[in-house]
Amino acid sequence: VRSFPVNEIDPTGAGDCFDAAFIAGLLKGWPIKRVAKFANAVGALAVAKRGPMEGAPYLREVEEMVGFGES
């Protein structure tokens, strides 16, 4: 699964965001490649903002980055 290039501002909380997104995708029953792509996007977007809570992306931001909406 490819990574998403972003300008890193603050990596604090990125791993937590990735893990939460990965688990959420698994719980939704998505195929593993979709889960990984979604989690990668969430982690990438998280480092593009400052702060552990402020860095957590909105769902619409993730959907725009990965090119698919919630299903």
N, C-alpha and C positions, 0 to 999 in steps of 0.2 A: 504494500500500500504506500503510495507516494506521500511525501510530506507537503505541507503548505508553507511556502515562503512568506514570512512576515518580518517587519522591523521589530526586533526585541526591545521592549522597554523595561519589563519587570517579570522575571520568571516565577515569582512567588505565587504558589497556588496552582501552577500549571499542571502538575502531576495529579493533584486532587481533582481538578476539572476533567482531565483526561480519564481518570479512573471512574468518576461519576458518569461521564458520558458513555464509557464502555459498558458499564453495568446497566445503564438505562437502555442501551441498544439491545443487549442480551435479553433483558426482561421484556422488551417489545417483540422478541422473537425474530429480529432481523438476521439476515445472513451475516456470517462473520466478517466478510470483506466490507459490507456496509457499516457494521459496527466499528471496525477499525478506522475506516475513512471518517466517520462521524466523530469518533474520539480524537483522531489526529487534528481535525479542524477545530474542535473545542480547545484542545491544548494549545494550538497555534494562536488562536484568537486571544486566549488568556494571557499570553506573554506580550501581546501587543498593547496592553493597557497597564497602568500602574495600580498596584494593590491587589491583595489576595481575593477580596470580595468584589471589588470594583472591576477586576479583570475577567470575572466570569461572564462569558458572552451570552447574549440573548439568542433564543432559538432561531429567530429570523436571520440573524447574522451567520449562524452556522449553516442554515439551509442555503443561503446565497453562496457561501463559500464552496460547499460540496455539490451544489447543483441538484439537490432533491429536497422535496418537502416532506413533511411528516405523512406517513401512511399507515 
